[in-house]
Amino acid sequence: MGNKLLKLGFFLGLCGAVALHCLHNYSHMPTAQNPATAALPLTADEQSVMALPISGPLADRDAEISGLDWYGDWLIFLPQYPERLGNHVFALSKGDILSFINGQTSQPLSPKPIPFQDNRIGTEIEGFEGYEAIAFRGNQAFLTIEAEANGSVKGYVVKGTIDSNLGELVIDSDNLAISPAQSSSPNKADEALLLTEDRLISIYEVSGAQVNPAPQMHAFNFDLGSLPSVSFPTIEYRITDATQLDGCDRFWAINYFYEGDRDLLPTRDPLVVRYGRGRTHRQQPTVERLVEFTYSAQGIALTDTAPIQLELIGAGRNWEGIARLDDQGFLIVTDKFPETLIGFVPRNLTAQHCS
């Protein structure tokens, strides 16, 4: 009898140990969540955004800024619908921007209006949904347009001229290049323009593995003649604007995800797997980051530089424009969500060795 009880006790103890082991393992299993970000071992640094207050028409969220680029020492702001602002684009001088950032003034910045003449091109394009990007080459201006009609999205690239004294920006409405959509994702077209020595490249908004598995960016000469397409790496979420090339043929782009864009939610985000997520990015699904790319004759590729993850505030900020500020960092701007915001992202961009 004693031996039987001893054996029974040993058996029950063994079962208890197994049960505790199983319970321990179960408690450490990842909970159901977005598989693109589940069970991540790395925590990345985040960068806060310095707000630059503005006054005038651009302070209204309905200004809906969609692109940024430098024209000389003037930062040009492109509204998605310039006619809503009296047919104007706007400019801020680099000197005024630096004065605020360096603490020499605390007054809101006041963008200068520039008359914008597009010869009512919006009435000629079926389903016109506004301008999305802008880039300058000398006095030449290049802009992208998005249009959607009968459930089909189409992009366009147009060309114009800006006065050297900022007197007027005029679009040549007779010279349109078509940039077809690359996916069935709604309301997606070309959101950025990249200038190289001999061509203009328009960058499509989505290049995720599931929505656009073989991205190819449209390329044009400076008369908007079509050139062979340019390969582009797979990157999840949206690309909403890009800087111009630096001396090493590198550029940065805004990479943004709003949790309402469920069709863009990936099963795996390679950048997160490689570099981790910042503190605030671990707390919500929104993604606000700047990503570096490189351009060559072989196409566009990601560099080995870690993305700059922006410290999240609230439900997310739809950053739609980006431009370098010398070697000090980046200037970024939202559209209307949550309001018009202009921000400075500090980053040491001092010239580095080209590899």
C-alpha positions in Angstrom: 0.0 0.0 0.0 2.8 2.4 0.9 4.5 1.8 -2.5 1.3 2.5 -4.3 0.8 5.7 -2.5 4.4 6.7 -3.2 4.0 6.0 -6.9 0.7 7.9 -7.0 2.3 10.9 -5.4 5.2 10.8 -7.8 2.7 10.6 -10.7 0.7 13.6 -9.5 3.8 15.6 -8.9 5.0 14.9 -12.4 1.6 16.0 -13.8 1.8 19.2 -11.8 5.2 20.0 -13.1 4.2 19.4 -16.7 1.1 21.6 -16.2 3.1 24.4 -14.7 5.6 24.2 -17.6 2.8 24.4 -20.1 1.2 27.3 -18.3 4.5 29.1 -18.2 5.0 28.6 -22.0 1.4 29.7 -22.7 1.8 32.9 -20.7 4.8 33.8 -22.8 3.1 33.2 -26.2 2.5 36.4 -28.2 -1.1 37.6 -28.1 -3.1 38.1 -31.3 -2.0 41.3 -32.9 -0.7 42.7 -36.1 1.8 40.0 -37.3 3.9 42.8 -38.9 4.9 44.0 -35.4 4.3 41.0 -33.1 7.0 39.7 -30.8 9.6 42.2 -31.7 12.9 42.2 -29.7 14.2 45.6 -30.7 13.3 49.1 -29.4 14.5 51.9 -31.6 15.2 55.5 -30.9 12.6 58.1 -31.8 13.0 61.7 -32.8 10.6 64.5 -31.6 9.4 67.0 -34.2 9.9 70.7 -33.5 6.8 72.7 -34.4 7.1 75.8 -36.5 4.0 78.1 -36.1 2.7 79.8 -39.2 0.2 82.6 -39.9 -1.9 83.5 -42.9 -3.9 81.2 -45.3 -1.7 78.1 -44.8 -2.6 78.1 -41.1 -6.1 76.9 -42.1 -6.3 73.1 -42.2 -8.2 73.3 -45.5 -5.1 74.6 -47.2 -4.2 70.9 -47.5 -0.5 71.1 -48.3 0.6 68.2 -50.5 4.2 68.9 -51.4 7.5 70.8 -50.6 10.6 71.7 -52.5 13.3 74.3 -52.5 13.5 77.0 -55.2 16.8 78.6 -54.4 16.5 79.8 -50.8 12.7 79.7 -50.8 10.8 76.7 -49.5 7.8 76.3 -51.8 4.5 74.9 -50.4 2.2 73.2 -52.9 -1.5 73.1 -51.8 -3.5 70.2 -53.3 -6.0 72.7 -54.6 -4.4 76.1 -55.2 -7.7 77.6 -56.3 -9.1 77.2 -52.8 -6.4 79.7 -51.8 -7.0 82.3 -54.5 -4.9 80.4 -57.0 -1.6 80.6 -55.0 1.3 78.5 -53.9 3.3 79.8 -51.0 7.0 80.4 -50.1 9.0 80.8 -46.9 12.5 82.1 -46.9 15.3 79.9 -45.5 16.5 82.8 -43.4 13.2 83.2 -41.6 13.0 79.4 -41.0 16.5 79.4 -39.5 15.8 82.4 -37.4 13.0 80.6 -35.7 14.8 77.3 -35.3 17.9 79.0 -33.9 15.7 80.9 -31.4 16.3 84.4 -32.9 12.5 84.9 -33.1 9.4 83.3 -31.7 6.9 84.9 -34.0 4.8 82.7 -36.4 6.3 82.4 -39.8 4.3 84.1 -42.6 4.5 82.4 -46.0 4.6 84.6 -49.1 1.8 84.0 -51.7 2.9 83.3 -55.3 0.2 83.6 -58.0 -0.4 80.1 -59.6 -1.7 79.8 -63.2 -2.6 76.4 -64.5 -5.0 77.5 -67.2 -7.8 75.6 -65.4 -6.2 72.2 -66.1 -8.4 70.7 -63.5 -11.4 71.2 -65.7 -9.8 69.3 -68.5 -8.8 66.2 -66.5 -11.6 63.9 -65.8 -11.8 63.1 -62.0 -9.2 65.7 -61.1 -8.2 65.3 -57.4 -5.5 67.9 -57.1 -1.8 68.3 -57.1 0.4 65.9 -55.1 4.1 66.8 -55.6 6.4 69.5 -56.8 10.1 69.7 -57.8 12.3 72.4 -59.3 15.1 72.4 -61.9 16.3 75.9 -62.3 13.2 77.9 -63.3 11.4 74.8 -64.4 8.7 73.4 -62.1 7.4 69.8 -62.3 4.2 68.7 -60.6 2.1 65.5 -60.3 -1.6 65.4 -60.5 -4.0 62.6 -59.2 -7.3 61.8 -60.9 -9.9 59.2 -60.3 -12.9 58.5 -62.6 -15.2 55.5 -62.9 -13.2 53.7 -60.2 -9.9 54.0 -62.1 -7.0 56.1 -60.7 -4.6 57.8 -63.1 -1.6 60.1 -62.5 -0.2 62.9 -64.6 3.0 64.9 -64.6 3.0 68.5 -65.8 5.6 71.1 -66.3 5.7 74.9 -65.7 7.9 77.9 -65.2 8.4 80.0 -62.1 9.6 83.7 -62.2 13.0 84.2 -60.6 11.4 86.9 -58.4 8.6 84.6 -57.4 6.1 86.7 -59.4 4.2 83.8 -60.8 4.2 80.0 -61.3 2.6 79.1 -64.7 1.8 75.5 -65.8 2.0 74.5 -69.5 -1.4 72.8 -69.7 -0.7 71.5 -73.2 2.1 69.2 -72.0 0.8 66.3 -70.0 2.5 63.0 -69.3 0.4 60.1 -68.0 1.7 58.0 -65.1 -0.6 54.9 -64.8 -1.5 53.5 -61.4 0.5 50.5 -60.2 -2.0 48.8 -58.0 -5.8 48.5 -57.5 -5.5 50.3 -54.2 -8.0 53.3 -54.3 -6.9 56.9 -54.2 -3.2 56.1 -54.8 -1.0 57.8 -57.4 2.4 59.4 -57.7 3.2 61.3 -54.5 6.8 62.4 -55.0 9.2 63.6 -57.7 12.9 62.9 -57.9 15.3 64.8 -60.2 18.5 63.3 -61.4 21.0 64.7 -63.8 19.1 63.5 -66.9 15.6 62.5 -65.8 12.6 63.0 -63.7 11.3 60.1 -61.7 7.7 60.0 -60.3 7.4 57.8 -57.2 4.2 55.9 -56.7 2.5 56.0 -53.3 2.4 52.3 -52.4 5.0 49.6 -52.9 4.1 47.0 -50.3 4.6 43.3 -50.9 0.9 42.6 -51.1 -0.4 45.7 -52.9 2.4 46.3 -55.4 4.8 43.3 -55.5 6.9 44.5 -58.4 7.1 48.4 -58.2 8.5 50.3 -61.2 8.7 54.1 -61.1 7.9 56.1 -64.2 10.7 58.2 -65.6 10.6 61.1 -68.0 13.1 63.5 -69.7 12.7 67.2 -68.9 10.3 67.6 -71.8 8.1 64.9 -70.3 9.0 62.3 -72.9 8.7 58.8 -71.5 11.9 56.9 -70.5 12.4 53.3 -69.2 10.9 52.7 -65.8 13.1 52.6 -62.7 13.1 49.7 -60.2 12.0 50.5 -56.6 12.3 48.4 -53.5 9.4 46.9 -51.6 8.5 49.1 -48.7 5.3 48.9 -46.7 2.7 51.6 -46.1 2.7 54.9 -48.1 5.4 57.1 -49.6 4.0 60.6 -49.4 7.0 62.8 -50.5 10.8 62.7 -51.0 13.7 65.1 -50.7 16.0 65.7 -53.7 19.3 63.8 -54.2 22.3 64.7 -52.1 25.9 64.5 -53.3 26.0 60.8 -52.8 22.7 60.2 -54.8 20.8 59.5 -51.7 17.4 60.8 -50.7 14.9 60.5 -47.9 11.2 59.9 -48.1 8.2 60.1 -45.7 6.9 56.6 -44.9 3.5 56.8 -43.2 0.7 54.5 -42.1 -2.7 55.5 -40.9 -4.6 52.7 -39.1 -7.7 53.3 -41.3 -5.7 52.1 -44.4 -6.4 48.4 -43.6 -5.6 47.3 -47.2 -2.0 48.5 -46.6 -1.5 46.5 -43.4 1.3 44.0 -44.1 1.9 40.5 -42.7 5.5 41.5 -42.1 7.4 44.8 -42.1 11.0 44.1 -42.9 12.2 47.5 -41.6 10.6 46.8 -38.2 12.1 43.3 -38.1 15.6 44.7 -38.8 15.5 47.9 -36.8 12.8 47.5 -34.2 10.1 50.0 -33.1 10.3 53.1 -31.0 8.5 53.6 -27.7 5.4 55.3 -29.0 5.3 53.1 -32.1 4.9 50.1 -29.8 1.8 51.7 -28.3 -0.2 52.3 -31.5 -0.4 51.1 -35.1 0.4 54.4 -36.7 3.7 54.6 -38.5 5.5 58.0 -39.0 9.1 57.5 -40.2 11.7 58.9 -42.7 13.5 56.3 -44.8 16.7 56.7 -46.8 17.1 55.5 -50.4 19.9 55.6 -53.0 19.6 56.1 -56.7 21.9 54.5 -59.4 21.7 53.4 -63.0 20.4 50.0 -61.6 17.5 51.7 -59.9 16.4 52.9 -56.5 17.3 50.9 -53.4 17.1 51.2 -49.6 20.3 52.1 -47.8 21.6 50.5 -44.6 20.7 53.6 -42.6 18.1 53.0 -39.9 14.8 54.9 -40.5 14.1 58.0 -38.4 11.0 57.1 -36.4 9.1 60.2 -35.3 7.8 60.4 -31.8 4.0 59.9 -32.2 1.5 62.4 -30.8 -2.2 61.8 -30.8 -3.8 59.7 -33.5 -1.2 60.5 -36.1 -0.1 63.3 -38.4 -0.4 62.8 -42.2 3.0 64.2 -43.2 2.8 65.1 -47.0 5.8 67.1 -47.7 9.6 66.9 -46.9 12.7 68.9 -47.8 16.2 69.0 -46.4 17.3 72.0 -44.4 21.0 72.2 -45.3 22.9 69.7 -43.2 20.7 70.3 -40.1 17.8 68.0 -40.7 14.4 68.0 -42.4 11.4 70.2 -42.8 8.1 68.4 -43.0 4.5 69.4 -43.4 1.1 67.8 -43.0 -2.0 68.1 -45.2 -5.2 68.7 -43.2 -4.9 65.8 -40.7 -5.0 66.8 -37.9 -4.3 70.3 -39.1 -1.7 72.2 -41.0 1.6 71.5 -39.2 5.1 72.5 -40.2 7.9 70.6 -38.4 11.6 70.5 -38.1 13.3 67.1 -37.6 16.9 67.6 -36.4 19.5 65.3 -38.1 23.1 65.7 -38.8 23.3 65.5 -42.6 26.9 66.6 -42.9 28.4 65.2 -46.1 29.4 61.6 -45.7 31.7 59.4 -47.7 29.9 57.9 -50.7 30.2 54.2 -51.0 
